[in-house]
Amino acid sequence: DQQVKQNSPSLSVQEGRISILNCDYTNSMFDYFLWYKKYPAEGPTFLISISSIKDKNEDGRFTVFLNKSAKHLSLHIVPSQPGDSAVYFCAASEGDKIIFGKGTRLHILP
Amino acid sequence: DAGITQSPRYKITETGRQVTLMCHQTWSHSYMFWYRQDLGHGLRLIYYSAAADITDKGEVPDGYVVSRSKTENFPLTLESATRSQTSVYFCASNPTGRNYGYTFGSGTRLTVV
């Protein structure tokens, strides 16, 4: 049973526009949520996280929103740049470990 | 070099053989993790370790064995490799708890023929 779901396998966005990546979860006991970015042939790199007691966290062009009642979080990238083309993984922490979604491939179009 | 390194980078092995993937980190992070990445499944946790000599199962532990005799090393062994274990394997480490992002290695691409 998938506890962290990314229902969009891919997303294409024009350069300069906003990219919105979505994630749903089922376990209300998750206490931290994270986003990772992955380029081909490299390991994932940590982007941004949010505590379950907050509803927004911002870091430069990246903002994560958390809606606990809907068990939904989203990552906003503004403005989108060519280097943002990658696979983005949503993740949630449960105890000592992190559970990942399947990922969304983001294509930034020129 | 400081960081987390995995070896080998690529490995081809035959069904039934034992193979060990290595992971080494230089930060003395307490936590270390092994994930596998497969198309359609994302990243799935195999095993993790909170400290030397402490290991625990993740989502998909069957067919794998881990050990952690030293803080800096966390090898993953496939006791008798199967084709379903063909995957990209990532090791990660974390200084304390889960609210910090993990640092991942570059991965090992394993093919079982």
Backbone of each chain as ProteinMPNN parsed JSONL, in Angstrom:
{"seq_chain_A": "DQQVKQNSPSLSVQEGRISILNCDYTNSMFDYFLWYKKYPAEGPTFLISISSIKDKNEDGRFTVFLNKSAKHLSLHIVPSQPGDSAVYFCAASEGDKIIFGKGTRLHILP", "coords_chain_A": {"N_chain_A": [[0.838, -1.196, 0.0], [0.657, 2.083, -0.999], [2.009, 4.758, 0.667], [2.858, 7.289, 0.151], [2.062, 9.27, -2.463], [2.6, 10.137, -5.784], [0.906, 11.253, -8.291], [1.246, 12.168, -10.851], [3.188, 11.187, -13.425], [4.759, 12.691, -15.114], [5.544, 16.09, -16.054], [5.267, 19.033, -17.94], [6.593, 22.245, -18.343], [6.697, 25.663, -19.269], [9.683, 27.535, -19.61], [10.402, 29.97, -17.136], [7.821, 30.088, -16.191], [5.523, 28.995, -13.584], [6.155, 25.976, -11.851], [4.318, 23.314, -10.592], [4.325, 20.746, -8.419], [2.724, 17.877, -7.241], [1.665, 15.979, -4.343], [0.353, 13.328, -2.484], [-0.586, 11.873, 0.66], [-1.109, 9.139, 2.945], [-0.758, 8.454, 5.587], [-1.393, 9.759, 8.627], [0.379, 10.116, 10.653], [2.833, 10.918, 9.798], [5.54, 13.134, 10.279], [7.328, 14.879, 9.126], [7.887, 16.281, 5.934], [9.396, 15.994, 2.778], [11.184, 17.135, -0.132], [12.954, 15.885, -2.888], [15.383, 16.102, -5.464], [16.345, 14.687, -8.549], [18.864, 14.034, -10.847], [19.695, 12.306, -13.915], [21.76, 9.426, -13.539], [22.792, 10.253, -11.139], [22.746, 10.536, -7.508], [19.774, 11.192, -5.537], [19.119, 14.574, -4.465], [18.654, 16.581, -1.622], [16.065, 18.958, -1.367], [14.053, 20.661, -0.059], [12.225, 20.921, 3.007], [9.379, 20.363, 5.196], [7.832, 20.815, 8.287], [5.221, 18.985, 9.917], [3.706, 20.654, 11.442], [3.605, 23.05, 10.253], [2.419, 25.126, 7.513], [3.592, 26.126, 5.31], [6.706, 26.495, 3.662], [9.529, 28.221, 2.605], [12.181, 28.585, 0.267], [14.181, 30.376, -1.426], [13.599, 30.01, -4.817], [11.912, 27.939, -4.377], [9.004, 26.66, -2.9], [7.21, 24.971, -0.457], [4.031, 23.7, 0.184], [1.746, 22.665, 2.658], [-1.143, 20.843, 3.245], [-2.777, 19.659, 5.702], [-5.314, 18.687, 6.339], [-6.26, 17.764, 3.953], [-4.361, 15.951, 3.408], [-2.199, 16.516, 1.686], [0.502, 17.759, -0.206], [2.456, 20.252, -1.898], [4.913, 21.294, -4.248], [6.217, 24.292, -5.283], [7.819, 25.896, -7.916], [9.305, 28.786, -8.784], [10.779, 31.371, -10.694], [10.519, 28.822, -13.222], [13.398, 27.103, -14.352], [15.779, 26.023, -16.883], [17.606, 24.196, -15.698], [16.059, 23.01, -13.814], [14.863, 20.813, -14.812], [14.29, 17.551, -14.114], [13.878, 14.591, -12.081], [11.508, 14.646, -9.516], [11.137, 13.788, -6.199], [8.742, 13.219, -3.778], [8.648, 12.915, -0.25], [8.178, 11.391, 2.981], [8.535, 11.425, 6.509], [8.73, 8.787, 8.832], [9.069, 7.801, 11.923], [12.34, 6.689, 12.215], [12.898, 6.615, 9.54], [12.578, 7.422, 6.015], [9.994, 7.601, 3.652], [9.473, 7.294, 0.233], [7.808, 8.747, -2.616], [6.83, 7.79, -6.008], [7.895, 9.525, -7.794], [8.051, 12.422, -9.982], [8.602, 13.394, -13.242], [9.961, 16.316, -14.325], [9.83, 18.499, -17.027], [11.353, 21.243, -18.366], [10.475, 23.527, -20.672], [11.909, 25.277, -23.441]], "CA_chain_A": [[0.0, 0.0, 0.0], [1.519, 3.247, -1.137], [1.685, 5.791, 1.646], [3.19, 8.578, -0.442], [1.648, 9.101, -3.86], [2.767, 11.196, -6.764], [0.049, 10.691, -9.332], [1.641, 12.621, -12.179], [4.528, 10.686, -13.742], [5.564, 13.718, -15.757], [4.966, 17.441, -16.142], [6.045, 19.938, -18.794], [6.317, 23.637, -18.007], [7.494, 26.628, -20.015], [10.701, 28.265, -18.846], [9.932, 31.236, -16.59], [6.509, 29.937, -15.568], [5.522, 28.271, -12.314], [5.99, 24.517, -11.846], [3.651, 22.844, -9.379], [4.362, 19.292, -8.301], [1.793, 17.495, -6.194], [1.945, 14.757, -3.595], [-0.658, 12.977, -1.488], [-0.128, 10.846, 1.593], [-2.212, 8.483, 3.645], [-0.441, 8.238, 7.001], [-1.496, 11.021, 9.362], [1.443, 10.169, 11.656], [4.047, 11.503, 9.236], [5.788, 14.4, 10.955], [8.104, 15.754, 8.249], [7.748, 16.015, 4.517], [10.599, 16.471, 2.094], [11.284, 17.011, -1.583], [14.278, 15.609, -3.418], [15.534, 16.281, -6.906], [17.306, 13.711, -9.048], [19.305, 14.04, -12.234], [20.122, 10.978, -14.367], [23.072, 8.909, -13.151], [23.229, 10.835, -9.875], [21.858, 10.287, -6.4], [18.845, 12.294, -5.224], [19.625, 15.629, -3.589], [17.625, 17.188, -0.79], [15.668, 20.296, -1.804], [13.343, 21.456, 0.928], [11.365, 20.111, 3.869], [8.397, 21.097, 5.986], [7.3, 20.109, 9.445], [3.769, 18.807, 9.845], [3.015, 21.698, 12.2], [3.599, 24.254, 9.432], [1.687, 24.954, 6.26], [4.372, 26.676, 4.195], [8.125, 26.743, 3.866], [10.049, 28.832, 1.379], [13.631, 28.658, 0.16], [14.494, 30.889, -2.75], [12.554, 29.788, -5.822], [11.149, 26.757, -4.007], [8.077, 26.778, -1.777], [6.395, 23.784, -0.236], [2.777, 23.944, 0.893], [1.188, 21.47, 3.269], [-2.544, 20.888, 3.631], [-2.914, 18.442, 6.499], [-6.675, 18.154, 6.3], [-6.402, 17.047, 2.686], [-3.194, 15.06, 3.292], [-1.67, 16.905, 0.378], [1.525, 18.798, -0.247], [2.862, 20.625, -3.244], [6.164, 22.029, -4.413], [6.122, 25.328, -6.302], [9.109, 26.406, -8.375], [9.041, 30.03, -9.504], [10.367, 30.904, -12.01], [11.16, 27.573, -13.638], [14.608, 27.293, -15.156], [16.154, 24.77, -17.579], [18.264, 23.277, -14.77], [15.07, 22.354, -12.947], [14.445, 19.562, -15.452], [14.796, 16.464, -13.286], [12.809, 13.844, -11.404], [11.285, 15.148, -8.164], [10.54, 12.816, -5.292], [8.118, 13.62, -2.533], [8.978, 11.931, 0.773], [7.619, 11.669, 4.304], [9.291, 10.692, 7.534], [7.99, 7.96, 9.779], [10.1, 7.298, 12.831], [13.719, 6.934, 11.802], [13.124, 6.423, 8.113], [11.829, 8.25, 5.074], [9.313, 6.86, 2.599], [9.441, 8.11, -0.982], [6.869, 8.498, -3.683], [7.417, 7.232, -7.226], [8.591, 10.575, -8.533], [7.468, 13.115, -11.124], [9.648, 13.944, -14.121], [9.66, 17.683, -14.742], [10.524, 18.981, -18.221], [11.23, 22.683, -18.556], [10.513, 23.774, -22.115], [12.482, 26.61, -23.765]], "C_chain_A": [[0.876, 1.25, 0.0], [1.097, 4.334, -0.175], [1.97, 7.192, 1.131], [2.961, 8.45, -1.942], [1.927, 10.345, -4.672], [2.062, 10.704, -8.023], [0.391, 11.151, -10.737], [3.046, 12.123, -12.485], [5.404, 11.754, -14.389], [4.774, 15.02, -15.867], [5.867, 18.281, -17.019], [5.611, 21.366, -18.525], [7.235, 24.535, -18.832], [8.498, 27.311, -19.08], [10.151, 29.612, -18.392], [8.578, 31.159, -15.901], [6.642, 29.185, -14.252], [5.349, 26.771, -12.55], [5.356, 24.135, -10.519], [3.639, 21.323, -9.388], [3.552, 18.889, -7.072], [2.13, 16.14, -5.578], [0.814, 14.549, -2.588], [-0.106, 11.895, -0.564], [-1.32, 10.308, 2.374], [-1.997, 8.39, 5.155], [-0.438, 9.572, 7.753], [-0.411, 11.159, 10.434], [2.762, 10.701, 11.088], [4.298, 12.853, 9.891], [6.681, 15.353, 10.168], [7.89, 15.313, 6.819], [8.914, 16.68, 3.794], [10.434, 16.329, 0.592], [12.748, 16.824, -1.962], [14.226, 15.769, -4.928], [16.581, 15.289, -7.383], [17.565, 13.906, -10.528], [19.715, 12.63, -12.622], [21.54, 10.663, -13.916], [23.641, 9.588, -11.901], [22.288, 10.399, -8.76], [20.899, 11.45, -6.193], [19.51, 13.317, -4.318], [18.459, 16.294, -2.872], [17.346, 18.62, -1.255], [15.123, 21.136, -0.659], [12.481, 20.521, 1.763], [10.371, 21.003, 4.597], [7.937, 20.209, 7.129], [5.781, 20.014, 9.327], [3.008, 19.877, 10.62], [2.985, 23.029, 11.437], [2.761, 24.025, 8.184], [2.448, 25.494, 5.052], [5.827, 26.799, 4.609], [8.715, 27.184, 2.542], [11.567, 28.863, 1.421], [13.966, 29.09, -1.254], [13.341, 30.698, -3.711], [11.608, 28.647, -5.454], [10.28, 27.015, -2.778], [7.304, 25.479, -1.671], [5.189, 24.174, 0.612], [2.254, 22.622, 1.427], [-0.247, 21.714, 3.679], [-2.84, 19.59, 4.372], [-4.305, 17.846, 6.418], [-6.906, 17.345, 5.034], [-5.309, 16.0, 2.493], [-2.525, 15.278, 1.926], [-0.56, 17.925, 0.562], [1.915, 19.067, -1.69], [4.168, 21.403, -3.18], [5.972, 23.016, -5.56], [7.531, 25.814, -6.639], [8.821, 27.625, -9.248], [10.299, 30.905, -9.526], [11.086, 29.617, -12.363], [12.333, 27.863, -14.564], [14.994, 25.961, -15.812], [16.798, 23.741, -16.654], [17.322, 22.592, -13.809], [14.548, 21.061, -13.566], [15.111, 18.395, -14.736], [13.601, 15.64, -12.822], [12.72, 14.354, -9.97], [10.557, 14.096, -7.345], [9.974, 13.527, -4.076], [8.426, 12.534, -1.498], [8.384, 12.354, 2.104], [8.346, 10.834, 5.333], [8.35, 10.007, 8.509], [9.025, 7.33, 10.71], [11.469, 7.672, 12.323], [13.915, 6.902, 10.294], [12.204, 7.298, 7.269], [11.252, 7.36, 3.987], [9.11, 7.785, 1.417], [8.258, 7.754, -1.862], [7.593, 7.994, -4.915], [8.143, 8.263, -8.067], [7.764, 11.169, -9.656], [8.608, 13.695, -11.95], [9.191, 15.3, -14.625], [10.512, 18.056, -15.958], [10.295, 20.483, -18.32], [11.469, 22.972, -20.041], [11.06, 25.168, -22.417], [11.444, 27.563, -24.358]], "O_chain_A": [[1.716, 1.444, 0.878], [-0.049, 4.783, -0.201], [1.395, 8.167, 1.614], [3.586, 7.625, -2.609], [1.545, 11.455, -4.301], [2.574, 9.837, -8.732], [-0.111, 10.594, -11.712], [4.006, 12.586, -11.869], [6.626, 11.74, -14.242], [3.546, 15.052, -15.787], [7.089, 18.254, -16.87], [4.418, 21.668, -18.482], [8.399, 24.209, -19.063], [8.196, 27.616, -17.926], [9.508, 30.317, -19.17], [8.219, 32.043, -15.124], [7.739, 28.789, -13.857], [4.509, 26.349, -13.344], [5.797, 24.575, -9.457], [3.024, 20.696, -10.251], [3.681, 19.487, -6.004], [2.777, 15.29, -6.189], [0.38, 15.491, -1.924], [0.741, 11.098, -0.967], [-2.379, 10.93, 2.451], [-2.959, 8.262, 5.912], [0.433, 10.412, 7.529], [-0.296, 12.214, 11.057], [3.712, 10.911, 11.842], [3.366, 13.643, 10.045], [6.776, 16.53, 10.518], [7.733, 14.126, 6.532], [9.353, 17.773, 4.152], [9.648, 15.513, 0.11], [13.644, 17.491, -1.445], [13.188, 15.598, -5.568], [17.588, 15.069, -6.709], [16.648, 13.94, -11.348], [20.052, 11.829, -11.75], [22.41, 11.534, -13.915], [24.841, 9.503, -11.64], [21.172, 9.95, -9.02], [21.177, 12.569, -6.624], [20.362, 12.972, -3.501], [17.407, 16.535, -3.464], [18.271, 19.394, -1.504], [15.667, 22.191, -0.333], [12.058, 19.464, 1.294], [10.501, 22.227, 4.614], [7.689, 19.016, 6.957], [5.143, 20.865, 8.709], [1.792, 19.997, 10.473], [2.413, 24.011, 11.911], [2.434, 22.89, 7.836], [2.009, 25.34, 3.912], [6.143, 27.156, 5.744], [8.44, 26.6, 1.495], [12.168, 29.13, 2.462], [14.028, 28.268, -2.168], [12.231, 31.166, -3.458], [10.615, 28.415, -6.144], [10.751, 27.518, -1.758], [6.807, 24.952, -2.667], [5.311, 24.878, 1.615], [2.306, 21.595, 0.749], [-0.54, 22.681, 4.383], [-3.118, 18.558, 3.76], [-4.457, 16.625, 6.428], [-7.651, 16.366, 5.037], [-5.334, 15.247, 1.519], [-2.327, 14.348, 1.144], [-0.667, 18.839, 1.381], [1.732, 18.231, -2.576], [4.476, 22.071, -2.193], [5.61, 22.627, -6.67], [8.329, 26.104, -5.748], [8.187, 27.524, -10.298], [10.855, 31.166, -8.459], [12.17, 29.356, -11.84], [12.272, 28.736, -15.43], [14.583, 24.897, -15.35], [16.563, 22.542, -16.806], [17.725, 21.695, -13.07], [13.856, 20.294, -12.896], [16.335, 18.262, -14.746], [12.455, 15.959, -13.136], [13.737, 14.481, -9.288], [9.509, 13.585, -7.74], [10.65, 14.33, -3.434], [8.459, 11.353, -1.841], [8.119, 13.535, 2.328], [8.725, 9.691, 5.077], [7.337, 10.558, 8.94], [9.763, 6.428, 10.313], [11.735, 8.838, 12.032], [15.025, 7.148, 9.823], [11.202, 7.832, 7.745], [11.932, 6.476, 3.465], [8.639, 8.912, 1.567], [7.772, 6.623, -1.859], [8.807, 7.79, -4.894], [8.921, 7.911, -8.954], [6.887, 10.51, -10.214], [9.473, 14.398, -11.426], [8.152, 15.413, -15.276], [11.738, 17.947, -15.934], [9.151, 20.936, -18.354], [12.539, 22.689, -20.579], [10.717, 26.132, -21.733], [11.768, 28.707, -24.678]]}, "seq_chain_B": "DAGITQSPRYKITETGRQVTLMCHQTWSHSYMFWYRQDLGHGLRLIYYSAAADITDKGEVPDGYVVSRSKTENFPLTLESATRSQTSVYFCASNPTGRNYGYTFGSGTRLTVV", "coords_chain_B": {"N_chain_B": [[38.494, 12.057, 0.165], [35.788, 13.984, 1.316], [32.48, 12.843, 2.015], [29.927, 10.689, 0.651], [30.39, 7.563, -0.63], [29.872, 5.105, -3.11], [30.492, 1.776, -4.153], [30.79, -1.041, -6.362], [30.398, 1.182, -9.222], [29.041, 0.204, -11.383], [27.744, -3.059, -11.946], [27.684, -6.356, -13.101], [26.22, -9.425, -12.63], [25.743, -12.968, -12.15], [22.747, -14.952, -11.93], [22.086, -16.337, -8.779], [24.572, -15.907, -7.672], [26.573, -14.497, -5.034], [26.712, -11.122, -4.109], [28.227, -8.088, -3.122], [27.524, -4.811, -2.278], [29.117, -1.763, -1.718], [29.25, 0.856, 0.708], [30.387, 3.93, 1.868], [30.894, 6.462, 4.231], [32.124, 9.669, 5.205], [31.479, 11.38, 7.225], [30.825, 10.499, 9.753], [28.128, 10.115, 10.262], [25.224, 9.101, 12.032], [23.021, 7.663, 11.026], [22.391, 5.377, 8.385], [21.351, 4.278, 5.141], [19.848, 2.01, 2.796], [18.534, 2.116, -0.411], [16.519, 1.05, -3.177], [16.028, 1.807, -6.6], [13.519, 1.584, -8.915], [11.87, 1.472, -12.047], [8.658, 2.789, -12.058], [8.337, 2.301, -9.406], [9.695, 4.068, -7.823], [11.735, 5.134, -5.091], [12.638, 2.69, -2.854], [12.914, 1.575, 0.45], [15.376, -0.588, 1.683], [17.064, -1.58, 3.814], [18.051, -0.127, 6.954], [20.196, 1.679, 9.231], [20.723, 2.737, 12.491], [22.952, 3.141, 13.973], [26.3, 1.91, 14.598], [26.27, -1.607, 14.533], [23.533, -1.695, 14.803], [20.75, -2.461, 13.044], [17.918, -2.368, 10.819], [14.916, -3.543, 9.219], [13.553, -2.415, 6.098], [11.152, -1.519, 3.638], [11.438, -3.484, 1.621], [13.107, -5.928, 2.312], [13.702, -8.598, 1.738], [15.928, -11.121, 0.655], [18.207, -9.697, 0.941], [21.095, -8.761, 2.885], [22.523, -6.974, 5.565], [25.203, -5.296, 7.283], [26.859, -3.578, 9.934], [29.561, -2.895, 11.157], [31.343, -0.862, 11.547], [30.978, 2.657, 11.975], [31.255, 4.158, 9.627], [30.866, 2.508, 7.426], [28.585, 0.624, 5.432], [27.742, -2.054, 4.172], [25.87, -3.782, 1.636], [24.555, -6.901, 1.006], [23.698, -9.221, -1.452], [22.536, -12.283, -1.13], [22.007, -14.48, -2.799], [21.77, -13.762, -5.839], [18.99, -12.601, -7.766], [17.076, -12.149, -10.811], [15.118, -10.267, -10.38], [16.301, -8.532, -8.678], [17.755, -6.828, -10.149], [18.569, -3.531, -10.478], [18.878, -0.032, -9.549], [20.908, 0.904, -6.954], [20.911, 2.852, -4.074], [22.779, 4.367, -1.549], [22.474, 6.118, 1.528], [23.024, 8.736, 3.953], [22.604, 10.257, 7.209], [22.785, 12.756, 9.678], [21.394, 12.761, 12.17], [18.278, 12.661, 12.883], [15.204, 12.244, 11.037], [14.266, 14.672, 10.081], [16.215, 16.111, 8.909], [17.53, 16.402, 5.643], [18.477, 13.558, 3.77], [21.768, 12.593, 2.632], [22.698, 11.379, -0.403], [24.493, 8.721, -2.026], [26.091, 8.192, -5.27], [25.053, 5.994, -6.469], [24.7, 2.498, -7.404], [24.568, 0.619, -10.241], [23.099, -2.346, -10.73], [23.055, -5.321, -12.512], [21.482, -8.344, -12.961], [22.011, -11.325, -14.503]], "CA_chain_B": [[37.458, 13.043, -0.121], [34.63, 13.918, 2.199], [31.242, 12.552, 1.33], [29.426, 9.323, 0.701], [30.803, 6.914, -1.868], [29.382, 3.755, -3.344], [31.258, 1.0, -5.119], [31.206, -0.426, -7.63], [29.407, 2.039, -9.858], [28.285, -0.722, -12.217], [28.062, -4.457, -11.661], [26.878, -7.395, -13.734], [26.447, -10.695, -11.955], [24.858, -14.039, -12.605], [21.751, -15.451, -10.988], [22.583, -17.275, -7.783], [25.848, -15.485, -7.082], [26.541, -13.523, -3.952], [27.361, -9.859, -4.486], [28.193, -7.092, -2.052], [27.642, -3.408, -2.66], [29.767, -1.057, -0.618], [28.892, 2.25, 0.981], [31.305, 4.507, 2.848], [30.693, 7.899, 4.446], [33.244, 10.24, 5.964], [31.012, 12.363, 8.191], [30.43, 9.854, 11.017], [26.685, 10.18, 10.451], [24.7, 7.942, 12.749], [22.082, 6.874, 10.239], [22.695, 5.03, 6.998], [20.183, 3.664, 4.51], [19.943, 1.464, 1.445], [17.318, 2.171, -1.211], [16.61, 0.656, -4.576], [15.164, 2.584, -7.472], [13.019, 0.829, -10.048], [10.851, 2.173, -12.822], [7.305, 2.525, -11.589], [8.298, 2.106, -7.951], [10.406, 5.113, -7.095], [12.782, 4.696, -4.174], [12.105, 1.838, -1.791], [13.904, 1.329, 1.494], [15.706, -1.996, 1.86], [17.502, -1.681, 5.203], [18.689, 1.062, 7.465], [20.97, 1.477, 10.45], [20.74, 3.935, 13.328], [24.288, 3.255, 14.565], [27.06, 0.672, 14.414], [25.678, -2.816, 15.114], [22.065, -1.59, 14.886], [20.147, -2.416, 11.711], [16.489, -2.666, 10.821], [14.364, -3.764, 7.891], [12.712, -1.419, 5.471], [9.972, -2.006, 2.918], [11.723, -4.624, 0.738], [14.364, -6.494, 2.797], [13.908, -10.015, 1.409], [17.007, -11.413, -0.278], [19.337, -8.816, 1.246], [21.681, -8.807, 4.225], [23.388, -5.82, 5.843], [25.982, -5.292, 8.516], [27.474, -2.278, 10.198], [30.532, -3.058, 12.238], [31.941, 0.461, 11.735], [30.018, 3.728, 11.685], [31.396, 4.728, 8.293], [30.6, 1.544, 6.351], [27.277, -0.05, 5.505], [27.637, -2.888, 2.977], [24.624, -4.488, 1.324], [24.872, -8.161, 0.338], [22.663, -10.058, -2.048], [23.093, -13.604, -0.82], [21.861, -15.299, -3.993], [21.143, -12.747, -6.682], [17.914, -12.97, -8.687], [16.863, -11.127, -11.84], [14.26, -9.203, -9.826], [17.145, -7.604, -7.933], [18.336, -5.863, -11.078], [18.061, -2.24, -10.024], [19.892, 0.937, -9.137], [20.925, 0.915, -5.491], [21.437, 4.082, -3.489], [23.071, 4.442, -0.133], [22.296, 7.484, 2.031], [23.341, 8.903, 5.373], [21.906, 11.347, 7.867], [23.476, 12.923, 10.96], [20.609, 12.389, 13.346], [16.944, 12.162, 12.618], [14.632, 12.271, 9.687], [13.909, 15.998, 9.631], [17.265, 16.565, 8.016], [17.573, 15.656, 4.397], [19.542, 12.583, 3.597], [22.737, 12.767, 1.561], [22.766, 10.122, -1.143], [25.611, 8.419, -2.906], [25.797, 8.292, -6.703], [24.327, 4.809, -6.883], [25.304, 1.335, -8.063], [23.636, -0.026, -11.165], [23.334, -3.784, -10.687], [22.316, -6.136, -13.471], [21.585, -9.778, -12.69], [21.681, -12.013, -15.762]], "C_chain_B": [[36.288, 12.866, 0.84], [33.399, 13.577, 1.384], [30.804, 11.126, 1.528], [29.713, 8.68, -0.645], [30.276, 5.49, -1.923], [30.283, 3.066, -4.354], [30.705, -0.421, -5.183], [30.115, 0.483, -8.17], [28.479, 1.198, -10.741], [28.727, -2.15, -11.896], [27.106, -5.351, -12.428], [27.226, -8.697, -13.043], [25.45, -11.722, -12.455], [23.875, -14.437, -11.511], [22.381, -16.48, -10.054], [23.886, -16.874, -7.118], [25.616, -14.518, -5.928], [27.282, -12.27, -4.412], [27.196, -8.86, -3.347], [28.407, -5.703, -2.631], [28.157, -2.639, -1.451], [29.28, 0.382, -0.514], [29.776, 2.767, 2.111], [31.021, 5.991, 2.975], [31.742, 8.412, 5.426], [32.797, 11.196, 7.063], [30.757, 11.812, 9.593], [28.939, 10.047, 11.312], [26.195, 8.916, 11.131], [23.893, 7.03, 11.829], [22.612, 6.615, 8.83], [21.558, 4.17, 6.453], [20.58, 3.048, 3.165], [18.562, 1.516, 0.795], [17.587, 1.52, -2.559], [15.614, 1.481, -5.377], [14.807, 1.76, -8.684], [11.933, 1.63, -10.728], [9.472, 1.79, -12.308], [7.184, 2.334, -10.094], [8.984, 3.221, -7.174], [11.52, 4.542, -6.254], [12.146, 3.887, -3.048], [13.221, 1.463, -0.822], [14.11, -0.168, 1.691], [16.033, -2.267, 3.335], [18.022, -0.325, 5.639], [19.369, 0.745, 8.795], [21.032, 2.791, 11.208], [22.114, 4.171, 13.966], [25.025, 1.958, 14.27], [26.374, -0.453, 15.19], [24.182, -2.744, 15.34], [21.509, -1.458, 13.483], [18.679, -2.793, 11.806], [15.992, -2.776, 9.4], [13.552, -2.579, 7.413], [11.53, -2.074, 4.786], [10.218, -3.308, 2.157], [13.017, -5.317, 1.141], [14.69, -7.907, 2.301], [15.002, -10.187, 0.36], [18.253, -10.581, -0.042], [19.799, -9.003, 2.69], [22.562, -7.575, 4.385], [24.161, -6.069, 7.129], [26.536, -3.9, 8.708], [28.389, -2.392, 11.408], [31.259, -1.745, 12.543], [30.941, 1.521, 11.309], [30.062, 4.138, 10.226], [31.029, 3.786, 7.149], [29.275, 0.831, 6.549], [27.112, -0.893, 4.24], [26.293, -3.604, 2.872], [24.979, -5.742, 0.526], [23.611, -8.826, -0.192], [23.187, -11.477, -1.939], [23.069, -14.529, -2.03], [21.055, -14.472, -4.981], [20.075, -13.347, -7.601], [17.704, -11.842, -9.682], [16.01, -9.979, -11.312], [15.055, -8.204, -8.984], [17.965, -6.692, -8.849], [17.726, -4.501, -10.774], [19.224, -1.262, -9.879], [19.786, 1.073, -7.623], [21.59, 2.195, -4.996], [21.632, 3.915, -1.992], [22.899, 5.9, 0.294], [22.706, 7.534, 3.495], [22.689, 10.177, 5.892], [22.523, 11.511, 9.258], [22.678, 12.469, 12.171], [19.285, 11.806, 12.914], [16.459, 12.456, 11.219], [14.28, 13.662, 9.215], [15.016, 16.665, 8.85], [17.204, 15.738, 6.738], [18.709, 14.655, 4.391], [20.535, 13.094, 2.551], [22.912, 11.408, 0.902], [24.096, 9.974, -1.851], [25.153, 8.457, -4.355], [25.128, 7.043, -7.257], [25.205, 3.721, -7.471], [24.242, 0.72, -8.948], [23.999, -1.496, -11.225], [22.437, -4.486, -11.689], [22.562, -7.6, -13.134], [21.109, -10.517, -13.93], [21.49, -13.512, -15.531]], "O_chain_B": [[35.862, 11.749, 1.133], [33.278, 13.962, 0.221], [31.247, 10.441, 2.45], [29.316, 9.205, -1.685], [30.242, 4.776, -0.922], [30.775, 3.691, -5.294], [30.211, -0.947, -4.185], [29.018, 0.535, -7.614], [27.279, 1.461, -10.825], [29.896, -2.418, -11.616], [25.892, -5.147, -12.417], [28.401, -9.031, -12.889], [24.451, -11.391, -13.094], [24.147, -14.275, -10.321], [23.11, -17.372, -10.487], [24.262, -17.452, -6.098], [24.603, -13.822, -5.864], [28.346, -12.353, -5.027], [26.152, -8.803, -2.698], [29.356, -5.462, -3.377], [27.702, -2.834, -0.323], [28.949, 1.026, -1.509], [29.901, 2.139, 3.163], [30.917, 6.702, 1.975], [32.182, 7.707, 6.335], [33.635, 11.766, 7.762], [30.5, 12.579, 10.52], [28.538, 10.133, 12.472], [26.67, 7.815, 10.856], [24.048, 5.809, 11.841], [23.188, 7.488, 8.182], [20.897, 3.439, 7.191], [21.51, 3.502, 2.499], [17.57, 1.041, 1.348], [18.726, 1.449, -3.019], [14.522, 1.808, -4.912], [15.688, 1.289, -9.404], [11.179, 2.364, -10.09], [9.162, 0.61, -12.145], [6.08, 2.219, -9.562], [8.843, 3.286, -5.953], [12.177, 3.579, -6.649], [11.227, 4.355, -2.376], [14.321, 1.085, -1.227], [13.15, -0.923, 1.847], [15.375, -3.065, 4.002], [18.385, 0.516, 4.816], [19.148, -0.306, 9.396], [21.355, 3.833, 10.638], [22.402, 5.27, 14.441], [24.435, 1.011, 13.748], [25.957, -0.279, 16.335], [23.609, -3.619, 15.989], [21.76, -0.463, 12.803], [18.254, -3.454, 12.754], [16.562, -2.185, 8.482], [12.952, -1.845, 8.198], [10.972, -3.055, 5.279], [9.32, -4.144, 2.052], [13.968, -5.294, 0.36], [15.827, -8.362, 2.43], [15.016, -9.513, -0.67], [19.25, -10.741, -0.747], [19.021, -9.349, 3.579], [23.264, -7.18, 3.454], [23.815, -6.93, 7.938], [26.666, -3.134, 7.752], [28.025, -2.03, 12.527], [31.733, -1.539, 13.66], [30.15, 1.307, 10.39], [29.023, 4.436, 9.638], [30.896, 4.232, 6.01], [28.891, 0.482, 7.666], [26.405, -0.48, 3.321], [25.675, -3.973, 3.871], [25.632, -5.652, -0.513], [22.611, -8.974, 0.51], [24.173, -11.831, -2.586], [24.017, -15.282, -2.254], [19.824, -14.479, -4.963], [20.235, -14.444, -8.137], [18.105, -10.706, -9.431], [16.164, -8.84, -11.753], [14.537, -7.148, -8.619], [18.767, -5.885, -8.379], [16.506, -4.339, -10.81], [20.388, -1.619, -10.062], [18.708, 1.324, -7.084], [22.678, 2.565, -5.437], [20.772, 3.398, -1.279], [23.15, 6.812, -0.494], [22.733, 6.515, 4.186], [22.281, 11.049, 5.125], [22.761, 10.519, 9.946], [23.226, 11.861, 13.09], [19.176, 10.616, 12.617], [17.222, 12.864, 10.343], [14.01, 13.835, 8.027], [14.786, 17.68, 8.192], [16.874, 14.552, 6.75], [19.777, 14.903, 4.952], [20.193, 13.915, 1.699], [23.232, 10.418, 1.559], [24.739, 10.955, -2.225], [23.985, 8.719, -4.643], [24.68, 7.04, -8.404], [26.301, 3.98, -7.968], [23.163, 0.348, -8.487], [25.071, -1.86, -11.709], [21.224, -4.278, -11.717], [23.707, -8.042, -13.035], [19.965, -10.367, -14.36], [21.209, -14.251, -16.475]]}, "name": "protein", "num_of_chains": 2, "seq": "DQQVKQNSPSLSVQEGRISILNCDYTNSMFDYFLWYKKYPAEGPTFLISISSIKDKNEDGRFTVFLNKSAKHLSLHIVPSQPGDSAVYFCAASEGDKIIFGKGTRLHILPDAGITQSPRYKITETGRQVTLMCHQTWSHSYMFWYRQDLGHGLRLIYYSAAADITDKGEVPDGYVVSRSKTENFPLTLESATRSQTSVYFCASNPTGRNYGYTFGSGTRLTVV"}
